[in-house]
């Protein structure tokens, strides 16, 4: 179809319509409120709880990243040393091993158990499960904080909305729209804080739990080799 000369081009026409439609909105738009002023205005008990959860979560994440490593859970050199002692029948030295890793705990428990292979395996599995459980419980605190964060933020939002609409009711429905919107913004800020707490916590929990699970599986494999290498009938 041939466009008449008087018809404007589609792109300039669309831009002109958007400009005309947005001019009143821009003229009536209030000044933007930064996050820091909004944070100060929304500072209350719910904000304190969310900040405390953030501090605890950061501490747990840093501690787990630094400590949940191979040398703490399934060190190869320690496993090889205990394996050589078990093959040589030097179970007294296995019992005296001072390591705190999952492998060392399982090997000590097996050496202290009855000399039957089944008893040694059962003792090693119980000791390894208890040691691995300690690591998983440390990491699972992040999931607890991550799940509670949005709920605390939602509670703060509901409380802020109650206050905002209570002020509207006290004014007989004639409250200033600017003040009402500011109250609603402060209420929703709690939800934002809760999400900002939950997302990193749940992400770190998934990554750290996968690492702990991988290391504990390796530790169980190494401990099983040590237990199987222990000579039967000796205590």
N, C-alpha and C positions, 0 to 999 in steps of 0.2 A: 504494500500500500504506500502511495506517495504522500508524504507529510506536507501539508500546506505551509506556506512561508510564514503565516501568522502564528502557527502552533509552536510553542517553546519546546526545546529539547527535554527529554524525560529527566535526565540527571539534574540539570539546573532547576527544573520545576520541583523535583523531590526535595532538593536542598532548601529551596525557598519555603516550601510548606513546613519542613521541619523547623526552620528558623522562626517562622511566624508562630508555630505552635509552642515553641519552647521559650519565646520571649516573655510571656507573662509568668511562666514558672521560674525563670531566672530572675525576674524582677522581684518575685515574692520569696525566693529561696533565702532562708536564714543563713547566717555565718556558720561554717562548719565547726563542729566541736571536736577537738583532738581527743585521743585516747587517754592521755595523761590527765587532763581536766575531768574527763568522764570517770576515770578511775578514782580520783580524789573525791568526787561527788558521790560515788557509789560505794565508798569504803564503809563496811559494816561487818557484822559477825560472819556473814557468809563469805565475804571477801577474805577475811582473816583465815577462815577454814580452808579456802581454796589455796591461799598463799602458803599455809602450813603444809598442805598436801604436796604442793610443788616442791618445797624445800626437802621434805622427806623423800619424795620420788627422785629428785636429783641425787641425793645422797646414796640411795639404793642403787641407782643406775651406775654411778661412778664406782661404788664398791664392787658391784657385780662385774663390771667390765674389767676392773683391775685384778680381781681375785678368781673369777670363773675361767681359769685357763688350764692348759694341759698339765702344767707342773703342780697345780693344786688338786686336781682330781685324778688324773691318770698319767703320772710322769713315767716316761719310758725307762729312764735310768734306774729309778727305784724298782720298777716292775722287773727289769732284768736282774737286778741284784737279788731280789726276793726269789725269783725263779731259780737262780743258781744255788741259793741256799736250800730251797726245797728239793731240788734234784740231788743235792749232796746229803740230804737227810739231816741238816742242821736246823731242826725245828726250834731249838732253844733261841737261836739268833733271830728266827722269824718272829717268835713271840716278843722278843726284845726290840723289834723294829720301832723306831720313834716317829715315823712319818704319820701325817694326819690325812693323807689322801684316801680316796675310796679304796684304792688297791691295797694300801697298807692296812687299813682297818679290816678288810675282808681276809687278807692273809693272816693277820694276827688271830682273828676269830676262828679260822680254820685250824690253825696250829694249836689253839687252846681247846678245841673240841675233842670229842672221842676219836680214837684212831680209825674208826670205820669211814670209808670214803663218803657214804651217804650223809653221815653226821657232819663231816667236814664241809661238804657242799652246802648243806642246809645252814650251817653257822655262817659260812661266807656269804650266802645270799641274804641272810637277815642283816648282817653287818653292812653289806653294800647297799641294801635297800634303805636302811636307816641313814647312812651317810648321804646317799643321793637325795633322800627326802629333805634333809637339811638344806641342800642347795635349792631344791625346787620351792621350798617354803619361802626362802629369801626372795626368789624371783616372783613368786605368786602375789607378794604384797603389791607389786606394781599393777597387777590385774585388779586387785581390790580397790586401789586408789583410782585407777582409770575408770572403773565402773561407778564409783561413788561420786567422782567429780561432776559429771553432768547432772546427777540427782541433786547435789548440793547447789549447783548453779540454777537448776530449775526451781528449787525451793526459794532461792533468793529472788528469782524472777517473779514467782507467784506472790511473794511478800511485797515486792516493789509494785506490782500491778494492783494489789489490794490497797496499798497506800495511795497510789495514783487515783484510783477510782473512788476511794473514800474522800479524798480532797475534792474530787469533782462533785460527789454527792453533797458534801458539806457546803459547796458553793451554789447549790441549787441547780446544777447542770450548766452554770454559766462560767465555768473556769476558763482561764486563758488557754487557748489551744497550744501556745508555745510552752507554757508551764506543764501542761498535760503530756505533750510529746517528750519533753525533757524527762519527766518522771518515767515514762515508758522506756525511753532510751537507757536510763540508769538501771531499770529493772532488767532489761534484756542484756545488759552488760555482764550480769552474773552468769547467764547462760554462755556467753562468749568465753568467760574465764573458765567455766567448767569444761567446755570443749577443748580449750587450749591446754588444759591439764590432762584430759582424758586421751587425746590423740597421741601425744608423745609417750605416755605411760603404756598404753596398749601396744604401740609399735615396739617399744623397748622390751616389753614383756614377751612378745612373740619371738623376737630375735634372741634374747637372752635365754629363754626357755629352750629354744631349739639348740643353742650352743651347749647348755647344761645336759640336755638329753643325749646329744652326740658324745660328749665327754664321758657321761656316766655309762653309756653303752660300751664304749671302749674300755672303761675301767672294769666293767663286769667281765668282758672278754679276757683281759689280762689276769684278773683274779682267778677266773676259771682255769687258765693255764697253770697258775701257781698251785692251785689246789690239786689238780690232776697230777702234778709232778711230785707231790708229797708221797713218800713211800708208805704203803699200807701197813697197818699193824704197829706203828710207832707213835709214841706220844711225846 
